[in-house]
Amino acid sequence: MPKYMDEPWKIAFLTVDEFAVIAVPVLLGIFILNAPVIAMCVGSVLVSLIKKLKGEEGHYFVRHLMYWHLPQVFYLRATPPSCQREFLG
């Protein structure tokens, strides 16, 4: 359970986006490439990169970055698409 309202969801000690970044390469490495050690190394490097990318910007920085630069793929439910610039004709 989060200690504060704005704290992100966590799986073990990683936030959900960090867990996804480590889970995808590990699962691909184990089931497809049959190289779990290399996959764990790649996953840990990717997690360290995403932690560095988030840095002091906050937990939801990557989500907002994706919303702004990938409007057709990623959207937020309560906001209009980022590519829509004018709301009234």
Biopython code that builds the backbone (N, CA, C, O; Angstrom):
import numpy as np
from Bio.PDB.StructureBuilder import StructureBuilder

atoms = [
    (1, "MET", "N", (0.842, -1.168, 0.000)),
    (1, "MET", "CA", (0.000, 0.000, 0.000)),
    (1, "MET", "C", (0.896, 1.243, 0.000)),
    (1, "MET", "O", (1.843, 1.323, 0.783)),
    (2, "PRO", "N", (0.607, 2.196, -0.861)),
    (2, "PRO", "CA", (1.423, 3.412, -0.894)),
    (2, "PRO", "C", (1.332, 4.188, 0.422)),
    (2, "PRO", "O", (0.275, 4.256, 1.048)),
    (3, "LYS", "N", (2.442, 4.760, 0.817)),
    (3, "LYS", "CA", (2.468, 5.538, 2.046)),
    (3, "LYS", "C", (1.838, 6.913, 1.829)),
    (3, "LYS", "O", (1.213, 7.465, 2.734)),
    (4, "TYR", "N", (2.004, 7.456, 0.639)),
    (4, "TYR", "CA", (1.448, 8.759, 0.296)),
    (4, "TYR", "C", (0.572, 8.620, -0.941)),
    (4, "TYR", "O", (0.684, 7.640, -1.676)),
    (5, "MET", "N", (-0.291, 9.590, -1.171)),
    (5, "MET", "CA", (-1.229, 9.522, -2.297)),
    (5, "MET", "C", (-0.539, 9.578, -3.655)),
    (5, "MET", "O", (-0.980, 8.904, -4.586)),
    (6, "ASP", "N", (0.523, 10.356, -3.797)),
    (6, "ASP", "CA", (1.162, 10.513, -5.096)),
    (6, "ASP", "C", (2.305, 9.525, -5.315)),
    (6, "ASP", "O", (3.046, 9.660, -6.288)),
    (7, "GLU", "N", (2.463, 8.559, -4.458)),
    (7, "GLU", "CA", (3.512, 7.565, -4.616)),
    (7, "GLU", "C", (3.065, 6.529, -5.653)),
    (7, "GLU", "O", (1.917, 6.086, -5.609)),
    (8, "PRO", "N", (3.931, 6.137, -6.575)),
    (8, "PRO", "CA", (3.519, 5.205, -7.629)),
    (8, "PRO", "C", (3.376, 3.778, -7.095)),
    (8, "PRO", "O", (3.894, 3.444, -6.029)),
    (9, "TRP", "N", (2.667, 2.946, -7.856)),
    (9, "TRP", "CA", (2.520, 1.540, -7.508)),
    (9, "TRP", "C", (3.872, 0.858, -7.628)),
    (9, "TRP", "O", (4.666, 1.193, -8.507)),
    (10, "LYS", "N", (4.134, -0.101, -6.746)),
    (10, "LYS", "CA", (5.405, -0.807, -6.772)),
    (10, "LYS", "C", (5.184, -2.305, -6.801)),
    (10, "LYS", "O", (4.248, -2.825, -6.193)),
    (11, "ILE", "N", (6.057, -2.987, -7.514)),
    (11, "ILE", "CA", (6.132, -4.440, -7.509)),
    (11, "ILE", "C", (7.494, -4.757, -6.930)),
    (11, "ILE", "O", (8.518, -4.404, -7.515)),
    (12, "ALA", "N", (7.513, -5.420, -5.788)),
    (12, "ALA", "CA", (8.732, -5.660, -5.008)),
    (12, "ALA", "C", (9.305, -4.295, -4.622)),
    (12, "ALA", "O", (8.677, -3.581, -3.840)),
    (13, "PHE", "N", (10.448, -3.914, -5.128)),
    (13, "PHE", "CA", (11.031, -2.604, -4.809)),
    (13, "PHE", "C", (11.126, -1.709, -6.032)),
    (13, "PHE", "O", (11.715, -0.630, -5.960)),
    (14, "LEU", "N", (10.560, -2.134, -7.151)),
    (14, "LEU", "CA", (10.591, -1.361, -8.391)),
    (14, "LEU", "C", (9.216, -0.778, -8.680)),
    (14, "LEU", "O", (8.195, -1.374, -8.337)),
    (15, "THR", "N", (9.197, 0.396, -9.315)),
    (15, "THR", "CA", (7.921, 0.929, -9.781)),
    (15, "THR", "C", (7.465, 0.104, -10.975)),
    (15, "THR", "O", (8.238, -0.691, -11.510)),
    (16, "VAL", "N", (6.236, 0.280, -11.392)),
    (16, "VAL", "CA", (5.667, -0.554, -12.445)),
    (16, "VAL", "C", (6.425, -0.385, -13.764)),
    (16, "VAL", "O", (6.674, -1.370, -14.459)),
    (17, "ASP", "N", (6.796, 0.846, -14.117)),
    (17, "ASP", "CA", (7.515, 1.042, -15.376)),
    (17, "ASP", "C", (8.919, 0.434, -15.321)),
    (17, "ASP", "O", (9.397, -0.095, -16.325)),
    (18, "GLU", "N", (9.579, 0.502, -14.182)),
    (18, "GLU", "CA", (10.900, -0.113, -14.046)),
    (18, "GLU", "C", (10.783, -1.634, -14.097)),
    (18, "GLU", "O", (11.634, -2.305, -14.681)),
    (19, "PHE", "N", (9.735, -2.174, -13.490)),
    (19, "PHE", "CA", (9.531, -3.618, -13.525)),
    (19, "PHE", "C", (9.274, -4.100, -14.949)),
    (19, "PHE", "O", (9.776, -5.150, -15.349)),
    (20, "ALA", "N", (8.491, -3.333, -15.719)),
    (20, "ALA", "CA", (8.227, -3.710, -17.109)),
    (20, "ALA", "C", (9.501, -3.665, -17.935)),
    (20, "ALA", "O", (9.718, -4.509, -18.804)),
    (21, "VAL", "N", (10.348, -2.672, -17.658)),
    (21, "VAL", "CA", (11.599, -2.541, -18.410)),
    (21, "VAL", "C", (12.539, -3.705, -18.115)),
    (21, "VAL", "O", (13.314, -4.102, -18.985)),
    (22, "ILE", "N", (12.485, -4.252, -16.923)),
    (22, "ILE", "CA", (13.346, -5.382, -16.610)),
    (22, "ILE", "C", (12.683, -6.717, -16.980)),
    (22, "ILE", "O", (13.384, -7.673, -17.314)),
    (23, "ALA", "N", (11.350, -6.798, -16.928)),
    (23, "ALA", "CA", (10.662, -8.059, -17.186)),
    (23, "ALA", "C", (10.673, -8.449, -18.660)),
    (23, "ALA", "O", (10.835, -9.625, -18.984)),
    (24, "VAL", "N", (10.506, -7.491, -19.544)),
    (24, "VAL", "CA", (10.438, -7.807, -20.975)),
    (24, "VAL", "C", (11.751, -8.416, -21.486)),
    (24, "VAL", "O", (11.702, -9.466, -22.127)),
    (25, "PRO", "N", (12.923, -7.814, -21.235)),
    (25, "PRO", "CA", (14.153, -8.448, -21.711)),
    (25, "PRO", "C", (14.435, -9.794, -21.048)),
    (25, "PRO", "O", (14.959, -10.704, -21.691)),
    (26, "VAL", "N", (14.092, -9.924, -19.776)),
    (26, "VAL", "CA", (14.348, -11.200, -19.092)),
    (26, "VAL", "C", (13.458, -12.295, -19.674)),
    (26, "VAL", "O", (13.932, -13.401, -19.934)),
    (27, "LEU", "N", (12.194, -12.005, -19.880)),
    (27, "LEU", "CA", (11.304, -13.010, -20.461)),
    (27, "LEU", "C", (11.708, -13.363, -21.890)),
    (27, "LEU", "O", (11.702, -14.535, -22.267)),
    (28, "LEU", "N", (12.057, -12.352, -22.684)),
    (28, "LEU", "CA", (12.527, -12.632, -24.044)),
    (28, "LEU", "C", (13.819, -13.434, -24.027)),
    (28, "LEU", "O", (13.993, -14.355, -24.824)),
    (29, "GLY", "N", (14.715, -13.089, -23.128)),
    (29, "GLY", "CA", (15.991, -13.790, -23.037)),
    (29, "GLY", "C", (15.844, -15.222, -22.589)),
    (29, "GLY", "O", (16.575, -16.095, -23.058)),
    (30, "ILE", "N", (14.913, -15.482, -21.688)),
    (30, "ILE", "CA", (14.732, -16.837, -21.191)),
    (30, "ILE", "C", (14.006, -17.703, -22.204)),
    (30, "ILE", "O", (14.447, -18.816, -22.489)),
    (31, "PHE", "N", (12.909, -17.217, -22.748)),
    (31, "PHE", "CA", (12.072, -18.064, -23.595)),
    (31, "PHE", "C", (12.467, -18.090, -25.063)),
    (31, "PHE", "O", (12.270, -19.111, -25.721)),
    (32, "ILE", "N", (13.007, -17.025, -25.591)),
    (32, "ILE", "CA", (13.317, -16.982, -27.020)),
    (32, "ILE", "C", (14.799, -17.211, -27.294)),
    (32, "ILE", "O", (15.157, -18.047, -28.123)),
    (33, "LEU", "N", (15.656, -16.475, -26.602)),
    (33, "LEU", "CA", (17.089, -16.542, -26.894)),
    (33, "LEU", "C", (17.830, -17.583, -26.070)),
    (33, "LEU", "O", (18.964, -17.935, -26.395)),
    (34, "ASN", "N", (17.204, -18.079, -25.006)),
    (34, "ASN", "CA", (17.819, -19.056, -24.120)),
    (34, "ASN", "C", (19.134, -18.532, -23.532)),
    (34, "ASN", "O", (20.118, -19.266, -23.432)),
    (35, "ALA", "N", (19.133, -17.263, -23.150)),
    (35, "ALA", "CA", (20.307, -16.624, -22.545)),
    (35, "ALA", "C", (19.858, -15.771, -21.364)),
    (35, "ALA", "O", (19.817, -14.546, -21.477)),
    (36, "PRO", "N", (19.520, -16.395, -20.227)),
    (36, "PRO", "CA", (18.962, -15.624, -19.110)),
    (36, "PRO", "C", (19.961, -14.675, -18.449)),
    (36, "PRO", "O", (19.560, -13.617, -17.964)),
    (37, "VAL", "N", (21.231, -15.015, -18.416)),
    (37, "VAL", "CA", (22.217, -14.147, -17.758)),
    (37, "VAL", "C", (22.405, -12.853, -18.545)),
    (37, "VAL", "O", (22.455, -11.766, -17.970)),
    (38, "ILE", "N", (22.507, -12.982, -19.854)),
    (38, "ILE", "CA", (22.643, -11.789, -20.702)),
    (38, "ILE", "C", (21.378, -10.940, -20.606)),
    (38, "ILE", "O", (21.453, -9.712, -20.569)),
    (39, "ALA", "N", (20.219, -11.592, -20.566)),
    (39, "ALA", "CA", (18.958, -10.862, -20.472)),
    (39, "ALA", "C", (18.857, -10.110, -19.147)),
    (39, "ALA", "O", (18.358, -8.985, -19.118)),
    (40, "MET", "N", (19.319, -10.707, -18.057)),
    (40, "MET", "CA", (19.291, -10.017, -16.764)),
    (40, "MET", "C", (20.245, -8.827, -16.756)),
    (40, "MET", "O", (19.947, -7.792, -16.161)),
    (41, "CYS", "N", (21.380, -8.972, -17.410)),
    (41, "CYS", "CA", (22.320, -7.849, -17.501)),
    (41, "CYS", "C", (21.721, -6.711, -18.318)),
    (41, "CYS", "O", (21.818, -5.546, -17.931)),
    (42, "VAL", "N", (21.101, -7.047, -19.448)),
    (42, "VAL", "CA", (20.463, -6.020, -20.284)),
    (42, "VAL", "C", (19.321, -5.356, -19.524)),
    (42, "VAL", "O", (19.171, -4.135, -19.583)),
    (43, "GLY", "N", (18.515, -6.139, -18.811)),
    (43, "GLY", "CA", (17.409, -5.587, -18.030)),
    (43, "GLY", "C", (17.885, -4.664, -16.926)),
    (43, "GLY", "O", (17.292, -3.610, -16.696)),
    (44, "SER", "N", (18.957, -5.055, -16.239)),
    (44, "SER", "CA", (19.454, -4.189, -15.162)),
    (44, "SER", "C", (20.050, -2.894, -15.705)),
    (44, "SER", "O", (19.930, -1.846, -15.071)),
    (45, "VAL", "N", (20.692, -2.955, -16.871)),
    (45, "VAL", "CA", (21.210, -1.737, -17.494)),
    (45, "VAL", "C", (20.055, -0.824, -17.905)),
    (45, "VAL", "O", (20.124, 0.391, -17.720)),
    (46, "LEU", "N", (18.998, -1.409, -18.461)),
    (46, "LEU", "CA", (17.846, -0.604, -18.861)),
    (46, "LEU", "C", (17.158, 0.030, -17.654)),
    (46, "LEU", "O", (16.696, 1.169, -17.735)),
    (47, "VAL", "N", (17.083, -0.694, -16.537)),
    (47, "VAL", "CA", (16.482, -0.116, -15.330)),
    (47, "VAL", "C", (17.327, 1.034, -14.811)),
    (47, "VAL", "O", (16.788, 2.060, -14.394)),
    (48, "SER", "N", (18.639, 0.877, -14.831)),
    (48, "SER", "CA", (19.485, 1.986, -14.367)),
    (48, "SER", "C", (19.347, 3.194, -15.293)),
    (48, "SER", "O", (19.381, 4.334, -14.828)),
    (49, "LEU", "N", (19.190, 2.958, -16.600)),
    (49, "LEU", "CA", (18.987, 4.070, -17.538)),
    (49, "LEU", "C", (17.650, 4.769, -17.304)),
    (49, "LEU", "O", (17.580, 5.996, -17.355)),
    (50, "ILE", "N", (16.601, 4.012, -17.052)),
    (50, "ILE", "CA", (15.299, 4.646, -16.835)),
    (50, "ILE", "C", (15.276, 5.387, -15.504)),
    (50, "ILE", "O", (14.622, 6.423, -15.387)),
    (51, "LYS", "N", (15.984, 4.870, -14.495)),
    (51, "LYS", "CA", (16.074, 5.609, -13.230)),
    (51, "LYS", "C", (16.840, 6.912, -13.423)),
    (51, "LYS", "O", (16.491, 7.938, -12.837)),
    (52, "LYS", "N", (17.882, 6.867, -14.244)),
    (52, "LYS", "CA", (18.641, 8.084, -14.527)),
    (52, "LYS", "C", (17.790, 9.064, -15.341)),
    (52, "LYS", "O", (17.872, 10.273, -15.126)),
    (53, "LEU", "N", (16.976, 8.555, -16.271)),
    (53, "LEU", "CA", (16.103, 9.406, -17.077)),
    (53, "LEU", "C", (15.061, 10.092, -16.198)),
    (53, "LEU", "O", (14.791, 11.281, -16.366)),
    (54, "LYS", "N", (14.480, 9.352, -15.269)),
    (54, "LYS", "CA", (13.490, 9.951, -14.367)),
    (54, "LYS", "C", (14.158, 10.950, -13.431)),
    (54, "LYS", "O", (13.637, 12.044, -13.212)),
    (55, "GLY", "N", (15.295, 10.581, -12.886)),
    (55, "GLY", "CA", (16.089, 11.475, -12.056)),
    (55, "GLY", "C", (15.296, 12.261, -11.042)),
    (55, "GLY", "O", (14.573, 11.686, -10.227)),
    (56, "GLU", "N", (15.425, 13.559, -11.087)),
    (56, "GLU", "CA", (14.731, 14.432, -10.147)),
    (56, "GLU", "C", (13.395, 14.927, -10.684)),
    (56, "GLU", "O", (12.712, 15.713, -10.028)),
    (57, "GLU", "N", (13.025, 14.475, -11.862)),
    (57, "GLU", "CA", (11.785, 14.957, -12.484)),
    (57, "GLU", "C", (10.537, 14.378, -11.824)),
    (57, "GLU", "O", (9.465, 14.977, -11.914)),
    (58, "GLY", "N", (10.650, 13.260, -11.180)),
    (58, "GLY", "CA", (9.500, 12.649, -10.531)),
    (58, "GLY", "C", (9.180, 11.294, -11.121)),
    (58, "GLY", "O", (9.756, 10.890, -12.131)),
    (59, "HIS", "N", (8.256, 10.596, -10.483)),
    (59, "HIS", "CA", (7.946, 9.229, -10.873)),
    (59, "HIS", "C", (7.201, 9.136, -12.199)),
    (59, "HIS", "O", (7.372, 8.164, -12.935)),
    (60, "TYR", "N", (6.385, 10.126, -12.510)),
    (60, "TYR", "CA", (5.553, 10.056, -13.711)),
    (60, "TYR", "C", (6.149, 10.802, -14.895)),
    (60, "TYR", "O", (5.438, 11.095, -15.856)),
    (61, "PHE", "N", (7.423, 11.111, -14.846)),
    (61, "PHE", "CA", (8.073, 11.853, -15.921)),
    (61, "PHE", "C", (8.057, 11.064, -17.228)),
    (61, "PHE", "O", (7.794, 11.637, -18.286)),
    (62, "VAL", "N", (8.330, 9.777, -17.176)),
    (62, "VAL", "CA", (8.360, 8.960, -18.391)),
    (62, "VAL", "C", (6.971, 8.861, -18.997)),
    (62, "VAL", "O", (6.825, 8.904, -20.218)),
    (63, "ARG", "N", (5.941, 8.729, -18.156)),
    (63, "ARG", "CA", (4.573, 8.666, -18.653)),
    (63, "ARG", "C", (4.195, 9.962, -19.374)),
    (63, "ARG", "O", (3.597, 9.921, -20.449)),
    (64, "HIS", "N", (4.539, 11.098, -18.793)),
    (64, "HIS", "CA", (4.217, 12.381, -19.416)),
    (64, "HIS", "C", (5.044, 12.608, -20.675)),
    (64, "HIS", "O", (4.561, 13.216, -21.630)),
    (65, "LEU", "N", (6.273, 12.132, -20.686)),
    (65, "LEU", "CA", (7.109, 12.225, -21.876)),
    (65, "LEU", "C", (6.511, 11.407, -23.023)),
    (65, "LEU", "O", (6.488, 11.859, -24.167)),
    (66, "MET", "N", (6.032, 10.211, -22.713)),
    (66, "MET", "CA", (5.388, 9.384, -23.739)),
    (66, "MET", "C", (4.088, 10.017, -24.224)),
    (66, "MET", "O", (3.781, 9.962, -25.414)),
    (67, "TYR", "N", (3.320, 10.618, -23.312)),
    (67, "TYR", "CA", (2.083, 11.284, -23.705)),
    (67, "TYR", "C", (2.358, 12.418, -24.682)),
    (67, "TYR", "O", (1.610, 12.609, -25.641)),
    (68, "TRP", "N", (3.409, 13.159, -24.449)),
    (68, "TRP", "CA", (3.688, 14.316, -25.282)),
    (68, "TRP", "C", (4.262, 13.927, -26.641)),
    (68, "TRP", "O", (3.898, 14.527, -27.652)),
    (69, "HIS", "N", (5.147, 12.939, -26.686)),
    (69, "HIS", "CA", (5.839, 12.604, -27.928)),
    (69, "HIS", "C", (5.230, 11.430, -28.696)),
    (69, "HIS", "O", (5.554, 11.249, -29.870)),
    (70, "LEU", "N", (4.372, 10.636, -28.085)),
    (70, "LEU", "CA", (3.724, 9.515, -28.760)),
    (70, "LEU", "C", (2.212, 9.604, -28.594)),
    (70, "LEU", "O", (1.621, 8.751, -27.932)),
    (71, "PRO", "N", (1.567, 10.621, -29.182)),
    (71, "PRO", "CA", (0.140, 10.837, -28.911)),
    (71, "PRO", "C", (-0.765, 9.747, -29.475)),
    (71, "PRO", "O", (-1.832, 9.497, -28.914)),
    (72, "GLN", "N", (-0.375, 9.092, -30.563)),
    (72, "GLN", "CA", (-1.233, 8.074, -31.157)),
    (72, "GLN", "C", (-1.109, 6.733, -30.442)),
    (72, "GLN", "O", (-2.012, 5.900, -30.522)),
    (73, "VAL", "N", (0.000, 6.521, -29.746)),
    (73, "VAL", "CA", (0.241, 5.251, -29.068)),
    (73, "VAL", "C", (-0.155, 5.313, -27.600)),
    (73, "VAL", "O", (-0.767, 4.381, -27.079)),
    (74, "PHE", "N", (0.185, 6.392, -26.942)),
    (74, "PHE", "CA", (-0.016, 6.515, -25.505)),
    (74, "PHE", "C", (-0.867, 7.737, -25.215)),
    (74, "PHE", "O", (-0.584, 8.824, -25.718)),
    (75, "TYR", "N", (-1.892, 7.575, -24.421)),
    (75, "TYR", "CA", (-2.752, 8.703, -24.066)),
    (75, "TYR", "C", (-3.155, 8.595, -22.599)),
    (75, "TYR", "O", (-3.122, 7.517, -22.006)),
    (76, "LEU", "N", (-3.529, 9.717, -22.039)),
    (76, "LEU", "CA", (-4.034, 9.759, -20.676)),
    (76, "LEU", "C", (-5.547, 9.872, -20.736)),
    (76, "LEU", "O", (-6.078, 10.570, -21.600)),
    (77, "ARG", "N", (-6.245, 9.206, -19.842)),
    (77, "ARG", "CA", (-7.706, 9.147, -19.914)),
    (77, "ARG", "C", (-8.381, 10.491, -19.703)),
    (77, "ARG", "O", (-9.388, 10.774, -20.352)),
    (78, "ALA", "N", (-7.867, 11.311, -18.831)),
    (78, "ALA", "CA", (-8.565, 12.541, -18.457)),
    (78, "ALA", "C", (-8.153, 13.752, -19.283)),
    (78, "ALA", "O", (-8.649, 14.852, -19.038)),
    (79, "THR", "N", (-7.269, 13.585, -20.243)),
    (79, "THR", "CA", (-6.799, 14.716, -21.037)),
    (79, "THR", "C", (-6.997, 14.437, -22.524)),
    (79, "THR", "O", (-7.041, 13.278, -22.936)),
    (80, "PRO", "N", (-7.114, 15.478, -23.321)),
    (80, "PRO", "CA", (-7.223, 15.277, -24.767)),
    (80, "PRO", "C", (-5.864, 14.879, -25.342)),
    (80, "PRO", "O", (-4.847, 15.024, -24.663)),
    (81, "PRO", "N", (-5.828, 14.383, -26.571)),
    (81, "PRO", "CA", (-4.548, 14.004, -27.180)),
    (81, "PRO", "C", (-3.608, 15.199, -27.265)),
    (81, "PRO", "O", (-4.049, 16.333, -27.453)),
    (82, "SER", "N", (-2.321, 14.944, -27.128)),
    (82, "SER", "CA", (-1.355, 16.038, -27.127)),
    (82, "SER", "C", (-1.194, 16.661, -28.513)),
    (82, "SER", "O", (-0.703, 17.784, -28.631)),
    (83, "CYS", "N", (-1.604, 15.943, -29.564)),
    (83, "CYS", "CA", (-1.477, 16.508, -30.916)),
    (83, "CYS", "C", (-2.608, 17.492, -31.214)),
    (83, "CYS", "O", (-2.516, 18.237, -32.190)),
    (84, "GLN", "N", (-3.661, 17.521, -30.414)),
    (84, "GLN", "CA", (-4.769, 18.457, -30.617)),
    (84, "GLN", "C", (-4.403, 19.799, -29.990)),
    (84, "GLN", "O", (-4.321, 19.919, -28.767)),
    (85, "ARG", "N", (-4.183, 20.808, -30.836)),
    (85, "ARG", "CA", (-3.712, 22.092, -30.357)),
    (85, "ARG", "C", (-4.823, 23.116, -30.165)),
    (85, "ARG", "O", (-4.731, 23.966, -29.279)),
    (86, "GLU", "N", (-5.868, 23.049, -30.979)),
    (86, "GLU", "CA", (-6.966, 24.001, -30.863)),
    (86, "GLU", "C", (-8.235, 23.246, -30.490)),
    (86, "GLU", "O", (-8.521, 22.186, -31.047)),
    (87, "PHE", "N", (-8.989, 23.791, -29.551)),
    (87, "PHE", "CA", (-10.182, 23.117, -29.094)),
    (87, "PHE", "C", (-11.466, 23.736, -29.642)),
    (87, "PHE", "O", (-12.475, 23.045, -29.787)),
    (88, "LEU", "N", (-11.432, 25.021, -29.944)),
    (88, "LEU", "CA", (-12.598, 25.683, -30.508)),
    (88, "LEU", "C", (-12.228, 26.222, -31.887)),
    (88, "LEU", "O", (-11.168, 26.824, -32.059)),
    (89, "GLY", "N", (-13.104, 26.003, -32.868)),
    (89, "GLY", "CA", (-12.838, 26.371, -34.239)),
    (89, "GLY", "C", (-12.777, 27.811, -34.421)),
    (89, "GLY", "O", (-12.557, 28.284, -35.535)),
]
sb = StructureBuilder()
sb.init_structure("model")
sb.init_model(0)
sb.init_chain("A")
sb.init_seg("    ")
for serial, (resi, resn, name, xyz) in enumerate(atoms, 1):
    if name == "N":
        sb.init_residue(resn, " ", resi, " ")
    sb.init_atom(name, np.array(xyz, "f"), 0.0, 1.0, " ", f" {name:<3s}", serial, name[0])
structure = sb.get_structure()
